[in-house]
Amino acid sequence: MPRQTQNTPFAIDARMLGRQGTGVATYAGALRAALELSGQAPLHIVDPSCNRPMAPATRLARAARWAEALADRPRRLTRSARDLRARDIFRLAQVHFDRHGTMLRLHAPGPQGIVHWTYPLPVRVEGWINIYTVHDAIPITHPQLSQIDPHRHLRLLEALAASAEHIVTVSEAARRDIIAALGCADEIVSACLPGLAIETAGATLPHELQRGGYLLSVGSVEPRKNLLRLAEAYRRSGVDMPLVIAGPDGWRAEEIAPRLAATAGIVRYPYVERSTLMALVAGARALLFPTITEGFGLPIIEAMQLGTAVLTSQGGATEEVAGGAALLADPLSVDDLARKIRSLADDATIDALVAQGRARGEAFTAAAFAERLAAVHQQLLDRHSGQNGGN
């Protein structure tokens, strides 16, 4: 453990902890696990919205929150052995930002430390080292592939860059995009590639599937995941095994899902528990992940660590994460995708991809993530100590 972090309090926002079904939630859990592996026991920053479904706010709640946001003043957190708590901070922070264009300020009792915000939230703990994870700049670089308002998102990231002690992201490709979008100094943003420990104990495949007898696509049904091209490429490939698509309805799913359902051989699982999802990944002949753009692409690493061959998109973060251990295809070319899918019928190709993937997956374990985080923490603590004269 780095010398300065031994007595440093750590905290992490708990908004996404315990949730399933999104890459951001998986990342949040992996970040907490990496901190714990480093000997840190992070306090959870919580409000009553944590561990509850993300239901739309009522009209009364929206009105009350808007009134509460009138005053641009700090809010106080209360501290317990495990939590830093407030009545309403996560949604209030968004309303406060819309109203004032600034970060919601929080005051925490006790010694100051390091706080990780696991996605871009317009909130900070005063006096602490605030680190924000920005997973990508997709709403800005590819606004046609995101339902997030690109203009508001750019203002939010600019506010984070002005306020944060540091921003981390999940790949060098994402780092370049974020810096280009913000026009900020390079040193403000670091690539700290995540890693995770995958649990498969007790997970079983759905009874209608056979291990090694299907192809798999993982992710929400939305335009960015490129599922319509994948479905057509699968049809053209002529492979004699089902294509399983596991993931919930996302943005514009009503346009995409019926066309997937109409493609012979496609089997859809709109929702599965994470343990079942990992069983699906481990049992697939190959993972097909020809997404148009990503900040990282967690399914690539999950498949590699579980011994499953991967086909993914050339260029950008997916090629970076694959690190030469996946079959790459042009995600915009149905013909290229079909050729690459057809090549997965060859056992020697599969065996080579599995071996290469297992080796590549070692760079993305929880322990490797913990080491990368520790280096970021030490750099920031050294800088903070220097700014305060070593005190």
Residue pairs with C-beta under 8 A, 6 or more apart in sequence:
1 38
1 39
1 374
2 374
2 377
2 378
2 381
4 377
4 378
4 381
4 382
4 385
5 38
5 40
5 114
5 374
5 377
5 378
5 381
6 39
8 113
8 114
8 377
8 381
9 43
9 110
9 111
9 112
9 113
9 114
10 35
10 40
10 41
10 42
10 43
10 113
10 114
10 115
10 116
11 42
11 43
11 44
11 45
11 84
11 108
11 113
11 114
11 115
11 116
11 125
11 128
12 28
12 31
12 32
12 35
12 42
12 43
12 44
12 45
12 115
12 116
12 118
13 28
13 44
13 45
13 90
13 115
13 116
13 117
13 118
13 121
14 44
14 45
14 46
14 50
14 51
14 83
15 28
15 49
15 50
15 90
15 118
15 119
15 121
16 22
16 24
16 25
16 27
16 28
16 118
16 119
17 25
17 28
17 29
17 32
17 44
17 50
17 51
18 25
18 29
18 50
18 51
19 25
19 28
19 54
20 273
20 274
21 220
21 248
21 271
22 220
23 135
23 296
23 298
24 118
24 119
24 135
26 196
26 298
27 118
27 133
27 135
27 170
27 194
27 298
28 118
28 119
29 196
30 194
30 195
30 196
30 366
30 369
31 116
31 118
31 133
31 194
31 369
31 373
32 42
33 196
33 197
33 366
34 194
34 195
34 366
34 369
34 370
34 373
35 41
35 42
35 116
35 370
35 373
36 42
37 366
37 367
37 370
38 370
38 373
38 374
42 116
43 79
43 82
43 83
43 84
44 50
44 82
44 83
44 84
45 77
45 83
45 84
45 85
45 89
45 115
45 125
46 83
46 84
46 85
47 85
47 86
47 87
47 88
47 89
47 90
48 87
48 88
49 88
49 90
49 91
57 65
57 91
65 88
65 91
65 92
65 95
66 95
66 99
68 88
68 92
68 95
69 92
69 95
69 96
69 98
69 99
69 100
70 99
72 96
72 100
72 102
73 105
74 105
74 106
74 107
74 126
75 86
75 89
75 92
75 104
75 105
75 106
75 107
76 86
76 106
76 107
76 109
77 84
77 85
77 86
77 106
77 107
77 108
77 109
77 125
78 84
78 85
78 86
78 109
79 85
79 108
79 109
79 110
84 108
84 125
86 106
89 104
89 106
89 123
90 121
90 123
92 104
93 103
93 104
93 121
93 122
93 123
94 121
94 122
96 102
96 103
96 104
96 122
97 103
97 104
97 122
97 156
97 159
98 152
101 155
101 159
102 122
102 159
103 122
103 123
103 124
103 159
103 160
103 163
104 122
104 123
104 124
105 123
105 124
105 126
106 123
106 124
106 125
106 126
107 125
107 126
107 127
108 125
108 126
108 127
108 128
112 127
112 128
112 129
113 128
113 129
114 128
114 129
114 131
114 377
114 380
114 381
115 124
115 125
115 128
115 129
115 130
115 131
116 131
116 133
117 123
117 130
117 131
117 132
117 133
118 133
119 133
119 134
119 135
120 132
120 133
120 134
120 153
120 156
120 157
120 160
121 132
122 156
122 159
122 160
124 130
124 163
124 164
129 165
129 166
129 380
129 381
129 384
130 163
130 164
130 165
130 166
131 164
131 165
131 166
131 167
131 168
131 376
131 380
132 160
132 164
132 166
132 167
132 168
133 167
133 168
133 169
133 170
134 157
134 160
134 167
134 168
134 169
134 174
134 178
134 189
135 169
135 170
135 174
135 295
135 296
136 169
136 170
136 174
136 177
136 178
136 293
136 294
136 295
136 296
136 317
137 157
137 174
137 177
137 178
137 180
137 181
138 145
138 146
138 224
138 293
138 295
139 146
139 148
139 149
139 150
139 153
140 150
140 153
140 154
140 157
140 177
140 181
141 177
141 181
141 293
142 224
142 292
142 293
143 150
144 223
145 222
145 223
145 224
145 292
145 293
146 224
146 251
147 251
154 181
154 182
157 178
157 181
157 182
158 182
160 167
161 167
161 182
161 184
161 188
161 189
164 188
165 380
165 384
166 188
166 189
166 190
166 376
166 380
167 178
167 188
167 189
167 190
168 189
168 190
168 191
168 192
168 376
169 175
169 178
169 189
169 190
169 191
169 192
169 295
170 191
170 192
170 193
170 194
170 295
170 296
170 317
171 191
171 193
171 295
171 296
171 317
171 320
171 321
172 191
172 320
173 295
173 316
173 317
173 320
174 191
174 295
174 296
174 317
175 189
175 190
175 191
178 189
179 186
179 188
179 189
190 376
192 369
192 372
192 373
192 376
193 296
193 321
193 363
193 364
193 369
193 372
194 296
194 298
194 364
194 369
195 301
195 363
195 364
195 365
195 366
195 367
195 368
195 369
195 370
195 372
196 298
196 301
196 302
196 364
196 365
196 366
196 369
197 365
197 366
198 278
198 302
198 305
198 306
199 275
199 278
200 275
200 278
200 279
200 282
200 306
201 275
202 275
203 275
203 276
203 278
203 279
203 282
204 276
204 279
205 211
205 276
205 279
205 280
205 283
206 269
206 276
206 280
208 267
209 242
209 244
209 267
209 280
209 283
210 283
211 283
212 283
212 284
212 285
213 241
213 242
213 285
214 241
214 242
214 243
214 244
214 267
214 283
214 284
214 285
215 234
215 239
215 241
215 242
215 243
215 244
215 284
215 285
215 286
215 287
215 288
215 341
215 344
216 243
216 244
216 245
216 246
216 280
216 281
216 284
216 286
216 287
216 288
216 308
217 225
217 227
217 230
217 243
217 244
217 245
217 246
217 247
217 287
217 288
217 289
218 246
218 247
218 277
218 280
218 281
218 287
218 289
218 299
218 302
219 225
219 247
219 289
219 291
219 299
220 247
220 248
220 249
220 250
220 251
220 253
221 227
221 245
221 247
221 248
221 249
221 250
221 253
221 256
221 257
221 260
221 270
222 250
222 251
222 252
222 253
222 256
223 251
223 252
223 256
223 292
224 291
224 292
224 293
225 247
225 250
225 291
225 292
226 290
226 291
226 292
226 313
226 331
227 245
227 256
227 260
228 256
228 259
228 260
229 290
229 331
229 332
229 334
229 337
230 243
230 288
230 290
230 337
231 243
231 259
231 260
231 263
231 266
232 263
232 334
232 338
233 290
233 334
233 335
233 337
233 338
233 341
234 243
234 263
234 265
234 266
234 288
234 338
234 341
235 263
235 264
235 265
236 334
236 335
236 338
237 338
237 339
237 341
237 342
238 342
239 341
239 342
239 344
239 345
241 265
241 285
242 265
242 266
242 267
243 265
243 266
243 267
243 288
244 266
244 267
244 268
244 269
244 280
244 284
245 260
245 266
245 267
245 268
245 269
246 269
246 272
246 277
246 280
247 269
247 270
248 270
248 271
249 257
249 270
257 268
260 266
260 268
261 268
269 280
272 280
278 302
278 306
281 287
281 299
281 302
281 303
281 306
281 308
282 306
282 307
282 308
284 303
284 308
285 308
285 309
285 344
285 350
286 308
286 309
286 310
286 311
286 327
286 344
286 350
286 353
287 299
287 300
287 303
287 308
287 309
287 310
287 311
287 312
288 311
288 341
289 297
289 299
289 300
289 303
289 310
289 311
289 312
289 313
289 318
290 311
290 312
290 313
290 329
290 331
290 337
291 297
291 312
291 313
291 318
291 331
292 313
292 331
292 332
293 316
293 317
294 313
294 316
294 317
294 318
295 317
296 317
296 321
297 312
297 317
297 318
297 321
300 310
300 312
300 318
300 321
300 322
300 326
301 321
301 361
301 364
303 309
303 310
303 357
304 310
304 325
304 326
304 357
304 358
304 360
304 361
304 364
305 357
305 358
305 361
305 364
305 365
307 354
307 357
307 358
308 354
308 357
309 326
309 327
309 344
309 349
309 350
309 353
309 354
309 357
310 322
310 325
310 326
310 327
310 353
310 357
311 326
311 327
311 328
311 329
311 340
311 341
311 344
312 318
312 319
312 322
312 326
312 327
312 328
312 329
313 319
313 328
313 329
313 330
313 331
314 328
314 329
314 330
314 331
319 328
322 328
322 360
323 360
323 363
324 356
324 360
325 353
325 356
325 357
325 359
325 360
326 353
326 356
326 357
327 340
327 343
327 344
327 349
327 353
328 340
329 336
329 337
329 339
329 340
330 336
330 337
331 337
343 349
344 350
362 368
385 391
